[in-house]
Amino acid sequence: MRPDGACALVTGGGRGIGAAAATALAADGWAVAVVSRSGGNGADLHLAADITDPEAIGEAFATVEKRLGPVLCLVNNAGITADNLALSLADDEWDRVLDTNLTAAFRLTRRALRGMLRARYGRIVNVASVVGPRANAGQANYAASKAGLIGLTKTVAAEVARKGVTVNAVAPGFIETDMTATVPDAVKRAVPARRAGTPDEVAACVRFLASADAGYVTGTTLYVDGGLAA
């Protein structure tokens, strides 16, 4: 069972999937800290931090642990896009996306594992994407970061499974967020469900994977995509 006095940390929790996940975890009894550039959506603690800065990650954890207790649930949700065809993709566009979507998630995971292994309890949920294992022209950097996140999920899960820590991913498809606002309707119609998903539908899956009920679920990727990857 989840230890008392623990908290959940959600990156990119100011809007969209992150905000919905923060709300869902709070409803499940977690004290919730949010790291984002925008508002905290009713979280117990909101921090504005650059997660691509290793020192900022350490400072954020120190603040959260002091105010809310050990971080025993981590949701790596923060992500950006910088779309371009591979031939035209600039080094900066590659680096920014990989640093935010993958490297920061690794550093956050590494830091969170300290407290989780001490407590012999932890839940890490990485927000990947259906684009990770499925080609999407113009998103070589984004696809690489999300495929890497799925690989990170599986590997870390295998490393810490005996310690009561689970590591899973959710892979959203087309979800109604600011990031997908410019996706053409024709693309959305290609989804078997014939609609875009909602942040709350992704958050419900995050909530399950962070719960005690998911104690035997680890190293897996849960697709929330209306059948797009079927």
Steps between C-alpha positions, in 0.01 A plus 500: 500500500607858442695640796347792685642847452616445142437723202478493122702723269365581153709683243327715242200498730368847427268401216386219274587144596725609785233710666244223461746249648569728797127531566446125470784420740371754751159334482673171580642644821845610392648832607602640163786723394508638148799623305395715208546833333134589549256462788474209739134408441415473869805293593627508858825648375594666172860550394629682196820323399699417188506121504782495245725651769639225731543745788140617466382139530691454824365825642144407403521164674650657811213749518231240438642255753526771764143619454306189399711198588682241289414482131366147458313570176662670202318585179740601225258690281686813388565500127551726202500472123713665233378339181693490176599246238818317597693657212419848631502427874749729672729382778327738739158357413630150564677588824213697656249222445728219620617702802145576613318180407761236578810620683301698758275199559806285564645748750168538679462123516852454634438758772158362595631146532707596805194548719300224335765236561534610863124472544485180294203653325469719194305575188655656190278573201657634182279674246627372166307512173357277233756674276780316685450161332302639204651718227380858462674697228646827622551384858829311500612677817169458682463135393857423610440658840179308559640170375793557733262568785330166445841329499594682819174389658560132428861501613453686827194287577713187476765652724271596789210253485623307805500820707129571482541767231304484176589689185249525218410722208184627342506569127231749403385536143320814385390674818325836515785718627685811388767279345252338261293811424642523147450133409273488192155351545578248225777354715269467798245321282762231440463397865278189521298663780436794261578760763780651701544395859481724804765574763272347763500167314880492511499614863275210597767261373773689686290479816466123464872445438581713806259308722551205731281297265776514237766350725560208261502714187846619404708551188195535281364770270128570509373646174229762531443566133152396388644199318758692295781256578284191459 
